[in-house]
Amino acid sequence: MLIILSALLPVFLIIALGWIIRRAGFLDAGIWPPMERLIYFILFPCLIARTLATADLAGIAIAPMGAALLISIFVMAGSLALLRPVLNQRLGLTGAEYTSLFQGSIRWNGFIGIAAASSLFGTAGVTLMAIAIAFMVPAVNLLSIYVLTRHARVEPASLRAVLLAVAGNPLILACVLGVALNVSGVDLAPFIDTTFEVLGSAALPLGLLAVGAALDLSHARKFSTTIVLATGLKMLAMPLIVAAAAWMFGVEGFTRDVAILCASVPGATSAYILARQLGGDAPMMAGMITASTIAALVTMPLVLAVLL
């Protein structure tokens, strides 16, 4: 466990540094939203696209790994849908609050996932995590948009609007580009490859700083019961579900370890943006992201030590 903790500690120290920089006012508060846009729309897609385009995918159990991750997402989503009447009765959730619980239980932070995979498993880990992103990002976005438009808005969005929102996701586009280049055997031109490499190398440190800057402890305290539930489902139940699904689909060794790591990372800041855009409970969502990120310092080393 100490080895895992020492590998993950730099990730959390950079997140903590982002929180300190934001709270100390070292940088103007207005810099963070445009920085997040830069990371989300340019830097992180460059990292994903180049990783997938140049990866050696031979010998990787891509389909079983993807199946295990997708099944886990749908098991969690289906369970929340079935238990919604009970949750509403016990917790008194509004439709908007339920959507935050839903997102907080299934969405995961790709920045932390890639950084943790790099620290624990090196370049091969980053490749597998990028493959996991290719499977999971479309699924969690489709489910989240559907639930938000179904339960948080007076007028549900059309199927066309949902599909357009998912199709325009920069991470999905980066995954499609990277896989297409890899499968086609077309190499990136040297100057493009170098450009993507330089831009992608900035994604992780800046992304982790932005994660830290977005943490808001006041929201985490405001909705304690629901936030504790979502954090427990995401940080503890989801890795167990993925471990069971990996066993069911015969995913073993290094690929299984990365799949479990993928499930163990905290919630994504993009969930807050989606909640704000589609009528969800954005303050509760912010609290869930903060709580899961803080909890990850304990739960990730614990889960990985037990399951890997």
C-alpha positions as CSV (number, residue, x, y, z in Angstrom):
1,M,0.0,0.0,0.0
2,L,2.9,2.4,0.7
3,I,4.1,1.9,-2.8
4,I,0.7,2.8,-4.2
5,L,0.4,5.8,-1.9
6,S,3.8,7.1,-2.8
7,A,3.0,6.9,-6.5
8,L,-0.4,8.7,-6.1
9,L,0.9,11.3,-3.6
10,P,2.3,13.7,-6.3
11,V,-1.1,13.7,-8.0
12,F,-2.8,14.9,-4.9
13,L,0.0,17.3,-4.0
14,I,-0.5,19.1,-7.3
15,I,-4.3,19.1,-6.7
16,A,-3.7,20.6,-3.2
17,L,-1.4,23.2,-4.8
18,G,-4.2,24.3,-7.1
19,W,-6.5,24.7,-4.2
20,I,-3.9,26.8,-2.3
21,I,-3.2,29.0,-5.4
22,R,-6.9,29.7,-5.8
23,R,-7.6,30.4,-2.1
24,A,-4.4,32.5,-1.7
25,G,-5.3,34.7,-4.7
26,F,-1.9,34.0,-6.2
27,L,-3.5,34.2,-9.6
28,D,-6.5,36.3,-10.6
29,A,-9.7,34.3,-10.0
30,G,-10.8,35.0,-13.6
31,I,-8.0,32.9,-15.0
32,W,-9.4,29.6,-14.0
33,P,-12.5,29.3,-16.3
34,P,-10.5,30.1,-19.5
35,M,-7.7,27.7,-18.3
36,E,-10.3,24.9,-17.9
37,R,-11.6,25.6,-21.4
38,L,-8.0,25.4,-22.8
39,I,-7.3,22.1,-21.0
40,Y,-10.7,20.5,-21.9
41,F,-10.9,21.6,-25.5
42,I,-7.2,21.6,-26.6
43,L,-4.6,20.2,-24.2
44,F,-6.3,17.0,-23.0
45,P,-7.7,16.1,-26.4
46,C,-4.1,16.4,-27.8
47,L,-2.8,14.1,-25.1
48,I,-5.6,11.5,-25.8
49,A,-5.4,11.7,-29.6
50,R,-1.6,11.3,-29.7
51,T,-1.6,8.5,-27.1
52,L,-4.2,6.4,-29.0
53,A,-2.7,7.2,-32.4
54,T,0.8,6.0,-31.4
55,A,-0.1,3.2,-29.0
56,D,0.8,-0.4,-29.7
57,L,-2.6,-2.1,-29.2
58,A,-1.5,-5.6,-30.1
59,G,-2.0,-8.1,-27.3
60,I,-4.3,-5.7,-25.3
61,A,-7.7,-7.2,-24.4
62,I,-9.5,-4.1,-25.5
63,A,-13.0,-5.5,-26.0
64,P,-13.2,-7.4,-22.7
65,M,-11.8,-4.4,-20.8
66,G,-14.3,-2.1,-22.5
67,A,-17.2,-4.5,-21.8
68,A,-16.3,-4.7,-18.2
69,L,-16.2,-0.9,-17.8
70,L,-19.4,-0.4,-19.7
71,I,-21.3,-3.1,-17.9
72,S,-20.2,-1.5,-14.6
73,I,-21.5,1.9,-15.6
74,F,-24.9,0.5,-16.7
75,V,-25.1,-1.6,-13.5
76,M,-24.6,1.5,-11.3
77,A,-27.0,3.6,-13.5
78,G,-29.6,0.9,-13.5
79,S,-29.4,0.5,-9.8
80,L,-29.8,4.2,-9.2
81,A,-32.8,4.2,-11.5
82,L,-34.5,1.3,-9.7
83,L,-33.8,2.8,-6.3
84,R,-34.9,6.3,-7.2
85,P,-38.3,6.1,-5.5
86,V,-36.6,4.8,-2.3
87,L,-33.9,7.5,-2.5
88,N,-36.5,10.2,-3.0
89,Q,-38.5,9.0,0.0
90,R,-35.6,8.7,2.3
91,L,-33.5,11.7,1.3
92,G,-36.3,13.9,-0.1
93,L,-34.5,14.5,-3.4
94,T,-35.8,16.8,-6.0
95,G,-35.3,15.8,-9.7
96,A,-32.3,18.2,-9.9
97,E,-30.7,16.7,-6.8
98,Y,-31.3,13.2,-8.1
99,T,-29.4,14.0,-11.3
100,S,-26.4,15.2,-9.1
101,L,-26.4,11.9,-7.2
102,F,-26.5,10.1,-10.5
103,Q,-23.6,12.0,-12.0
104,G,-21.6,11.8,-8.8
105,S,-21.9,8.0,-8.8
106,I,-20.9,7.3,-12.4
107,R,-18.7,10.1,-13.7
108,W,-14.9,10.0,-13.3
109,N,-12.1,12.5,-13.6
110,G,-10.0,11.7,-16.7
111,F,-7.2,14.1,-15.6
112,I,-6.7,12.3,-12.3
113,G,-7.1,8.9,-14.0
114,I,-4.4,9.6,-16.6
115,A,-2.0,11.2,-14.0
116,A,-2.5,8.2,-11.6
117,A,-2.0,5.7,-14.5
118,S,1.2,7.5,-15.5
119,S,2.5,7.5,-11.9
120,L,1.6,3.8,-11.2
121,F,2.2,2.2,-14.6
122,G,4.1,4.6,-16.9
123,T,3.4,5.0,-20.6
124,A,1.6,1.7,-20.9
125,G,-0.8,2.8,-18.2
126,V,-1.6,6.0,-20.0
127,T,-2.3,4.1,-23.1
128,L,-4.8,1.8,-21.4
129,M,-6.4,4.7,-19.6
130,A,-6.9,6.5,-22.9
131,I,-8.6,3.3,-24.2
132,A,-10.8,3.4,-21.1
133,I,-11.7,7.0,-21.9
134,A,-12.7,6.0,-25.4
135,F,-15.2,3.5,-24.0
136,M,-16.5,5.4,-21.0
137,V,-16.7,9.1,-22.0
138,P,-19.5,8.5,-24.6
139,A,-21.4,6.2,-22.3
140,V,-21.4,8.5,-19.2
141,N,-22.2,11.5,-21.2
142,L,-25.2,9.9,-22.9
143,L,-26.5,8.6,-19.6
144,S,-25.9,11.9,-17.8
145,I,-27.5,14.1,-20.5
146,Y,-30.5,11.7,-20.7
147,V,-31.0,11.8,-16.9
148,L,-30.6,15.5,-16.6
149,T,-33.0,16.2,-19.5
150,R,-35.4,13.6,-18.1
151,H,-35.4,14.7,-14.4
152,A,-34.0,18.2,-14.1
153,R,-35.7,20.1,-16.9
154,V,-39.4,20.9,-17.5
155,E,-39.1,20.1,-21.2
156,P,-36.8,17.1,-22.0
157,A,-34.3,17.8,-24.7
158,S,-34.8,16.1,-28.1
159,L,-32.8,13.0,-29.0
160,R,-31.1,15.0,-31.7
161,A,-29.9,17.6,-29.2
162,V,-28.6,14.9,-26.9
163,L,-26.7,13.1,-29.7
164,L,-25.2,16.4,-31.0
165,A,-24.0,17.3,-27.5
166,V,-22.3,13.9,-27.1
167,A,-20.9,14.0,-30.6
168,G,-19.3,17.4,-30.1
169,N,-17.5,16.4,-26.9
170,P,-13.8,17.1,-27.5
171,L,-12.6,14.0,-25.7
172,I,-14.9,11.8,-27.8
173,L,-13.6,13.5,-30.9
174,A,-10.0,13.0,-29.8
175,C,-10.7,9.3,-29.1
176,V,-12.2,8.9,-32.6
177,L,-9.2,10.6,-34.2
178,G,-6.6,8.7,-32.3
179,V,-8.2,5.3,-32.9
180,A,-8.8,6.1,-36.6
181,L,-5.1,7.0,-37.1
182,N,-4.0,3.9,-35.2
183,V,-6.2,1.5,-37.2
184,S,-5.5,3.1,-40.5
185,G,-1.7,3.0,-40.0
186,V,-1.4,6.7,-40.9
187,D,1.4,8.3,-39.0
188,L,1.2,11.8,-37.7
189,A,3.5,14.2,-39.5
190,P,6.6,14.8,-37.3
191,F,5.7,18.5,-36.7
192,I,2.1,17.6,-35.8
193,D,3.3,14.8,-33.5
194,T,5.7,17.1,-31.7
195,T,3.0,19.8,-31.4
196,F,0.6,17.3,-29.9
197,E,3.2,16.0,-27.6
198,V,4.1,19.4,-26.2
199,L,0.5,20.4,-25.8
200,G,-0.4,17.1,-24.3
201,S,2.4,17.3,-21.8
202,A,0.9,20.4,-20.4
203,A,-2.5,18.8,-19.9
204,L,-1.8,16.8,-16.7
205,P,-0.1,19.4,-14.5
206,L,-2.5,22.2,-15.5
207,G,-5.5,19.8,-15.3
208,L,-4.6,18.8,-11.8
209,L,-4.1,22.4,-10.7
210,A,-7.5,23.2,-12.2
211,V,-9.1,20.3,-10.3
212,G,-7.7,21.7,-7.1
213,A,-8.8,25.2,-7.8
214,A,-12.4,24.1,-8.4
215,L,-12.7,22.4,-5.0
216,D,-15.3,24.0,-2.8
217,L,-15.6,22.8,0.8
218,S,-18.6,25.0,1.6
219,H,-20.8,23.0,-0.9
220,A,-19.4,19.7,0.4
221,R,-20.7,20.6,3.9
222,K,-24.2,21.8,2.7
223,F,-25.5,18.5,1.3
224,S,-23.7,16.0,3.6
225,T,-26.0,13.0,3.5
226,T,-26.5,12.8,-0.3
227,I,-22.8,13.7,-0.9
228,V,-21.6,10.9,1.4
229,L,-23.9,8.4,-0.4
230,A,-22.6,9.5,-3.8
231,T,-19.0,9.4,-2.7
232,G,-19.4,5.9,-1.3
233,L,-21.0,4.6,-4.4
234,K,-18.4,6.2,-6.7
235,M,-15.2,5.6,-4.6
236,L,-16.0,2.2,-3.1
237,A,-18.9,0.5,-4.9
238,M,-17.8,1.3,-8.4
239,P,-14.3,-0.3,-8.1
240,L,-15.9,-3.4,-6.7
241,I,-18.4,-3.6,-9.6
242,V,-15.5,-3.2,-12.1
243,A,-13.5,-5.9,-10.4
244,A,-16.4,-8.3,-10.5
245,A,-17.1,-7.4,-14.2
246,A,-13.4,-7.8,-15.1
247,W,-13.5,-11.3,-13.5
248,M,-16.7,-12.1,-15.5
249,F,-15.2,-11.0,-18.8
250,G,-11.8,-12.6,-18.2
251,V,-9.8,-9.3,-17.9
252,E,-6.6,-10.1,-16.1
253,G,-3.2,-8.7,-15.1
254,F,-2.2,-5.2,-16.1
255,T,-5.4,-4.5,-18.1
256,R,-7.5,-5.4,-15.1
257,D,-5.5,-3.2,-12.8
258,V,-5.9,-0.2,-15.0
259,A,-9.7,-0.8,-15.3
260,I,-10.0,-0.9,-11.5
261,L,-7.8,2.2,-11.2
262,C,-10.1,3.9,-13.7
263,A,-13.1,3.1,-11.5
264,S,-11.4,4.4,-8.4
265,V,-10.8,8.0,-9.4
266,P,-13.1,10.8,-8.1
267,G,-15.8,12.7,-9.9
268,A,-15.3,14.9,-12.9
269,T,-15.5,18.7,-12.8
270,S,-17.3,18.5,-16.2
271,A,-20.3,17.1,-14.3
272,Y,-20.7,20.5,-12.6
273,I,-20.6,22.3,-16.0
274,L,-23.2,19.8,-17.3
275,A,-25.4,20.3,-14.3
276,R,-25.3,24.1,-14.6
277,Q,-26.1,23.9,-18.3
278,L,-29.0,21.4,-18.1
279,G,-30.8,22.5,-15.0
280,G,-29.2,20.1,-12.4
281,D,-28.3,21.0,-8.9
282,A,-24.9,22.6,-9.6
283,P,-24.0,23.4,-6.0
284,M,-24.6,19.9,-4.8
285,M,-22.6,18.6,-7.8
286,A,-19.7,20.8,-6.8
287,G,-19.9,19.4,-3.3
288,M,-19.8,15.8,-4.6
289,I,-16.8,16.5,-6.7
290,T,-15.0,18.1,-3.8
291,A,-15.9,15.3,-1.4
292,S,-14.9,12.5,-3.8
293,T,-11.6,14.2,-4.6
294,I,-10.7,14.6,-0.9
295,A,-11.9,11.1,-0.1
296,A,-9.7,9.7,-3.0
297,L,-6.6,10.4,-1.0
298,V,-7.7,7.6,1.3
299,T,-9.9,5.4,-0.8
300,M,-7.7,5.1,-3.9
301,P,-4.7,3.7,-2.2
302,L,-7.0,1.5,0.0
303,V,-9.0,0.2,-2.9
304,L,-6.0,-0.4,-5.2
305,A,-4.1,-2.2,-2.4
306,V,-7.0,-4.5,-1.8
307,L,-8.1,-5.2,-5.4
308,L,-4.9,-5.2,-7.4
